[in-house]
Amino acid sequence: MKQTDPGSASISTHACRRRAVRLKAPIGLFVTFHDSRISATVVDIGVGGLCVDANAPLRRDVLYQFTLRHGTHELTCEARPAHCRPRVGGIWAVGLSFECADRQGEVEAFIDSIMNGQIEFS
């Protein structure tokens, strides 16, 4: 098989920068920030972080604590915003990078639980 030119693939600029694959947030995945002023909805998630639609901009120099819940699975973690962009309707798209390297196994187990919940056997 002939090797392709690295520049010829059709990959979005976000995919080139991202270090881990992201999964579209399934129904039933909830995030609760420990700062009760912040409410958000998960857009996508991966072992490196997540993207949320938030009610307010999040500062890049702040480490945020939150709890993710999916079914009976729960993960409390910290993350730092990598980007924060305004969207229509006063919503903010925020990309968060996990800051819990010492708990990477727990993050991976949580992501696995989400993936396992998406697989249906017939």
N, C-alpha and C positions, 0 to 999 in steps of 0.2 A: 504494500500500500504506500502510495506517495505521501510524503510529509506535506502538510499544509503550511502556508505562510502564517505565522502567528498573528499578523494584522488582518487576515482575511476573515476570521470568524466574526459572526454577528453577535457580539456580547455587549450588553448595556454597560455604561460606564460604572454604574453602581455594582454590577456583578464583578467587574475587574478589581474594584477596591475592596469588596467584601471578602473576608477571610473564611467564612463558613456559609453553607447553604442555609437558606431561610425557608420555613414552612408557612404557608398561609394560615392564619389563626383559625382554628376550628371553632365551631359554635361551642360555647361552654368554657372557653379559656378567658379567665378574668384576671385583671391586675388591680391591686389596691395599694396605692402609695401610702407610706406611713405619714406623710404630710397630707392631712385631710383636705387641704385646699386644692390638691391636684386630683382630678378625675381623668381617667384615660381608658381607651379601648385598644386592645392589642390588634395590630394589623398583620404582623408576621413575627416569627421567632426562630432562632437557631442557637447553636451552642455558643456563639460569640456575642449574642445580644438579641435585641428585639426592636421593633418599630411600633410606636403607639401614636394614636391620635389623642392629643391632650387638650384640656380646656384652657391652658395657659402655656406660654413659652417656658422652657426649662433651660437653666443656665449651664453652660458647658463646664464651668469651674466648680460645680457642685456635685457631690456624690449622693445619689438618691437611693433610698431604701424602699423596697416594695415587696409584696407577696403576690405570687402567681398561683392561681388555682385552676385545676382542670379535673373535673370529677372528684375523686377522693385523693388526688395527688396535689401536693402543695410545696412550693419552693419560696423561701424568703431569701432575697439577694440584694446586692447593691449594684448600681450601674451609673455610668457617667455619660451624658449626652455627647454624641459624636457630631450631630447636626440637629438643627431646629429650624423648621421652615413654616411660614404661615400658609394656611389653606383657606378655602372659601368657608364663610360662615363663622369666623372667629376660632377655628380649630387650628392646632399646631401639630404638624408631623414631626415627631421626634425619634431619631435613631439613637438607641442606647446601647452602650458597650458594657457587658458584664465585667464587674471588678471583683470577682470572687474566685480567683485562680486556685486558691486552696480548697475550693469546693467544686471543682470542675466535674468530678464524678457525679455529684448530685444534680448539677445542671444537665449533664448528658442523660442521666436516668429520667429526669423530668421530660426532656425532649423525646426520649424513647417511649415514655408513657403516652405522649400525645400521638406519636406515630403509630403505636400499637392500637390506639383507639380509632384510627382512621382506616385500618385494614379490615376488610370484610371478606369472609370466606363463604363460598356457596356450596 
